[in-house]
Amino acid sequence: MRIFYTITDLTNEDIAVRATPGGSKLTNTATVATMASRITDATPIVGTNGGFFTDTSNGGLTVVNGSARKGFSGDGYYAISFDESQKPSIGYLNKITCWCSAVNGIEGWTDFAAINTTSTVAANAGVSEQIIFYTPESNSTTSGTSGMGGYAVQLTPVNGAKLTPGKYLQYKVASAPSSGNVTIPSNGIVMFGKGSQNGNYVKGLTVGTTITIYMNTNLKDNAGNITTPVASQAVGGSLMVLDNGTRISSYANSLGNISGNEPRTAVGYNADKTKLIMCVVDGRSSGWSTGC
């Protein structure tokens, strides 16, 4: 077994940690070397892969430079996140909460919010009250909203183009509510609402109305404590294998696709969160490194 690892000093002010997407769309994939070659403002660069190679899969939360790209409440996958001061945290994505300012006496509010996923996922989880956001990184149109009993509208930003967790964002309604799939504007987002509260909220929006949105991403540790309320950078992965120096031997949400010897990557940090450790185990090479 051959293992490569790096230890990075997070207290060094000349070092930046960032999540780098495979491309402009969630469906794009690229090698770490290709992604590194697109970074022109830094050298040297070291990186490892996460998000199950593509952030279209349910590989946990993805936040790139403050912009939320993917995730949905209760997906059970872990992620490593960094706040604006580069302090790391690891936890599972328990909730994406969302609040929208009142319109016509109705507020939008839900503990089940999602980013760039289908309403079917929430429906299968038995969740009736939903708010789902679609960003330009998703696709040209929403998917899964047609025929799901909710409504969707286009929103254009007033005070910032990114769907940023932990900030009060203002958006202007740019389209009438639709019960079908909706084109995602290149300079905005689409909000889908379903349920007696959130469906009626979106249904009551009119073109030109300005609303305020506040969204939070809550990662929780194995003890159920919130590890980070706001992520500036976040990359999803599989399971936590080490917690406070103790190896975790059983999982409440074990995943079948981690069985068998394969190349593996892992990321973590030391006790005082000053050092970042990234590790790659090579695989599929008989006599050299068969993976783990």
Summary of the structure (lengths in Angstrom):
residues: 292
radius of gyration: 19.7
end to end distance: 7.9
largest distance: 68.2
contacts: 920
relative contact order: 0.20
helix: 8%
strand: 38%
